[in-house]
Amino acid sequence: MRDKKLNKGSSGQNRKASGDYLEKFRQKPGVEETASGLLYRVVEEGDGLSPLPGDTVVVHQRISSVNGKMIADTYKTGFPDEFTMKEAIPGIREGLQLARQGGRYEFVIPPELAWGKRGVGDKIGPNAVLVFDVRLVNVKPG
């Protein structure tokens, strides 16, 4: 049990690492910040639909922590994720609505727009910033 806790980091450790990462990412060229604190960068511009809150999306995504630990990677498995916008964490919902089908985006999601103070499971600790590399493959209007 103790090892799991060390693996995903304590609340204080995550808050410090997260703050440092957010500051560094803000300095990268092309990074935008929304009013909620979501940081994003367009890697490759899309030309299709942007999803609305009631839509279903198909995405390839690589999710990692700020220390580089891989949480999930559909690029590697070759099987994209499909979910409704309502099922997504707030940061992904917001980010995907800024995206266009066919595009690839980098989203850096602060804890308040992800799993916050509680974290989730043994992979995402409390106060963890998440880094998403997302390709919006398809938008299915709701």
Residue, then its C-alpha position, 0 to 999 in steps of 0.5 A: m500500500r505504501d509503495k502505491k502512494l509513493n508511486k503516484g506522489s503525495s499531495g504536496q509533492n505533486r503540487k510542487a512538481s505541477g506548479d513547476y511544470l505549468e510555469k515551464f509549459r507556459q513559456k513554450p511557443g504557441v501555448e495558450e491559456t484559457a480563463s479556467g487555467l487549461l494550457y494548450r498548444v495546437v500541434e497540427e491544425g484540424d479542418g473538421l467539426s469541433p465537438l459540442p457538449g452533447d457530442t461523442v468523440v473518437v480520439h487517440q490520446r497519450i496521457s502522462s504525468v508531469n514526471g513523464k510517467m505514462i498513464a494511457d497511450t492509444y497511439k501505441t495500442g492502435f485503438p482510439d478511445e470513444f466517449t461522450m463529451k459529458e463523460a470527459i474530465p472538465g479539462i478535456r471537455e474544454g480543450l476538445q471544444l477548442a479543437r477541430q476534427g483531424g487536428r492534434y493538440e497538447f493539453v496540460i490540465p491543472p488538477e482543478l480540471a482533472w481529478g483534483k485533490r483526490g486523484v484516482g486509482d493508483k496512477i493519478g495522485p492528488n493535485a496532479v497535472l495531466v499532460f494529454d497529447v490528443r488527436l481528434v479523430n472523429v466527432k459524432p454529433g449528439 
